[in-house]
Amino acid sequence: MWLKLRLYLVMAVMFALVYGLVAFAASLIGVTGFVAYGFMASVILLVQYMIGPKMVEWSMGVKYVTEQEAPSLHRMVGELAKDAGIPKPKVGIARIPIPNAFAFGRWAGDGRVCVTEGIMSLLDEKELKAVLGHEISHLKHKDVVVITMVSVIPMIAWYLAWNSLFSGNRRGGNNILIGIAAFTIYFITNLLVLYVSRIREYYADEGSVMLGNQPHYLASALYNNELSALRTIPVKIKTTDKILEILSTHPNMLKRIQRLSTLAGNSAY
């Protein structure tokens, strides 16, 4: 419940910020053109939303598999989708060694859940099912729609800032003030979009547990995935670096495990 409340509060703040920006600019130069900004941002996001699945499939090398090709994977996805009350998504495997799983799709009947070859060879069945429960929860919570919707706000601010500061049609100090305000709102709302994304990850972890997966299996999967990824990509990462955490779409792995430990001790799960 607290995660939902935080999400609604952040979204309310974001819409309030962009409304305040529009009202501020309108008080200086009038409302002409604001509909165009909103329309342009909405069209770009709509196109991205519609072609997004194809871009993900292409970039990740996804191959959709039948029940005969991957019976265990299909069984787990089917069981989780049934428990979540959503249509069974398409099941795919990405031919890459890095352990990962991801879900995407444009609407309820268009869901896709994919795993990499790396994660299938790394995790046992209970760990993998817990991860799949996390991805199914993303589809159940309509996270693609949520992130697409909130992403339009910084995009509107960006267009307004760029047009006010760098177009050849500037009108004195008013446009400079609008541009600075719009860039400030753009920066703040981008951080809030990342924060919303991190909240959705916590919410999906919680959703996996609510679908019947034991928290320690998901925690174990997170730990093993992180360890394996660091071996595959030998980059030194400070897990306590606050700046990296703020600029990340995913919460710190240790914090996710800590939260899962809390869920494990909660009799409601």
N, C-alpha and C positions, 0 to 999 in steps of 0.2 A: 504493500500500500504506500509506504514512504517513497519507494522508487517512482511510482506513478505520480505522486504528488510533486516530487521534485521535477519530473519531466514536464508536467503541466505548468508549473511555476516558471521554468526556464523558457518554455514556448511563449507564455504570456509576456515575459520580459522582452523577448525578441520582437514580438509583434508590436509591443508598446514602443520599443526603440525606433522601429522603422516608421511607425505612425508619427512619433514625435519628430523624426527627421523630415518627413513629408510635410507636416504642419509647419515646421520651422522654415523650410524652403518656400512653401506656399506663401507664408507671410511676407517674404522678401521679394519674390519674383512672380507670384501667382501660380496657379495649378496647372497651367498648360504644359503638357509633356509628361506628367507623372504617369498617366495611363499608359503612355508608350513605354516607359521604363518597366512598369509591371508586366505589360504584355510581352515585351521582348524577353525579359527574364523567364517568364512562364513558358514561352514557346521553346526556348533553349532547353529548359529543364524537362519539358514534355518530350522533346526529341531524344534527349539523353535517357529519359525513363523508358521510352519505347524501344530504343535500339540497345539499351544497356545489356540485356541478356546475351545478345550476339557478341558484344564486345568482350564480355566476361568469358564466354565460351572460346572465343578466338585467342584471347590473351593467355588463358590458362590451359589451353589444349584439351578441353573437355570432350569426352566421348560418353554418350549415354549408353547404358548397358541394360540388357533385358534381365528378367528373372532367372532365365537359364544361365546367363553369363555370371551373374552375381547374386545367387539365391539368398545368402545370409544378409547381404547389404539391403536387398529389397525387403526381406522379412522385417528387419529392424526399422527401416523407414516406414513401412506400412503400419506396423504396430504403433509407432510413435505418432504418426499422422492420425490414426484412428483415435488414439487417446486424446490428442490435441483438438479433435473435432474439425480437421481440415482435410481437403482432398489430398490423396497421396501424390506427392510431387514426383517429377521425373528424377531418376537417379543417374548420376554420372560419375565418372572417374577421370581425374586429371593425371596425365602421364608425366608427373614430375616427382622428384624424390623428396622435396621439402614437405614435412608433415603439415597438413592443413585441411580444413573443411570449410565450406561456405555454402550459403543459401542465397538465392536470388529469384526474382520473378516479378511480374508486373501486377498480378492480381491473384486471388485465391486459387483459381484453376490453372495458373501459370507457374506454380512453384517448382523450383529445381533445387535439389540438394546434391552436392558434389563433394567427393573426398579425393585426396591425392593418393597415389600409390605409396608415398612415404608414410602417411598416417596409418594406412591399412597394415603395413608391415611392422609398424612401431607399437600399436596399441592392441591390447587383448579385446575380446568381444564386449565386455561390460564397459570398459573405458570408451571404446568406439561408440557404443550405443548412447553413453552419456553425452558425448560430443555431438552426435546426431540429434539428440534431444535438444541441445542448445540451438542447433541450426533450425530444427523444426519450430522451435519457439520464436525465432526471428520471423518465420513465415506467419505463424499464428498472430504475432503482435503487429504484423504489417509494417515492419521496420523500414523496408525500402520506401514505402509511401511516406512514412514519417520523416525520414532523412531528406527525401526529395522535397517535401513541403517546406521544411525549415531552411533548406539550402537556398530557396528563392530569395530570402530576406537579405543575406549579405550580397547576393548578386545584384539586387536592385540598388543597394547602397553603392556598390562598385560602379555601376553604370552612371548613377547620378554624380558621384565624385569625379569620375573621369570626364564626363561632359562639362561639369562646372569648372574644372581646373585646366583642362587641356584642349577643349574645343576652341575653334576660332571665333566663337560667338559669345565670348565672356562679356559681362556687364558690370565691371568695376568690382568693388569690394564685396558686394553681396554674393557674387558667385564664388569668391575665394572662401568666404565664411561657410557657404553651403558645401563646398568641396572638402574643406577641412572637417566639418561635422560629419559628412558622409563617409570619409575615409576612417574616421574614428568609429563610427557605427559599424562599418564594414569589418574592421579589426575585431571589435568586441563581439559581433554576432558570429564571426567565424570561429572564435574561441567557444562560443556557446553551442555552435553546431557540433564541434568536437566533444564538448561536454555531454550533449544529448546522445551522441554515439556511444560514449563510455557508459552512460546510464543504461542504454539499450543492451549493452553487453552484460551488465550485472543482471538486468531483468531476464535476459535469455538464460543465464546460468540458473537463476531461480526457477525459470520455466522448465528447464531440464529436470530439476529435482521434483517439481510438481508433476511431471510426467512419469514419475516412479523410479528415476535413476538415483542411486545413492550418491550423496555429495562427494564422498571420498574418491569415487571412480572418476568423476569429472575433474577433481583436484589433481589426481594422479595423472590424468591425461594432459592437463595443462602443463604440469611440471615436465613430463616426458617430452611434450611437444617443444617447449622452450629450450630444454637441454639439447634436443636433437637439432633444432634450428640453429642454435649457436655453434654446434659442431659443423653443420653444413655451411654456414656463413660465418666465418671466424671474425666477427666484429665485436670489439669490446663495448659492452653496454652497461651503463650504471643504472641498475633497476631503481635506485632511489633518486635519480635526477629529476627534480621537480619540473624543469622546463620541458624535457622530453615527454614527461607524463602529461603535461598540460596540452602539448601539441600532438598528442597521440589520439587515434580513434578508438583504441582499446585501453582498458584500465591496466595498471601494473599487475603482472601475473601474481605476485605475492599477495597483493590486496584481494585479488579474486579468490585465491586459495583460502585466505583468512576469512573472507565472507562465507565461503562454502563450509568452512569449519563451524561457523556460527549456525548455518542452516542445519548442519548435521546434529547439532545439539538442541535443535528446536523440534519439539515433539509434533508440531503441526505438519512436518514434512515426513 
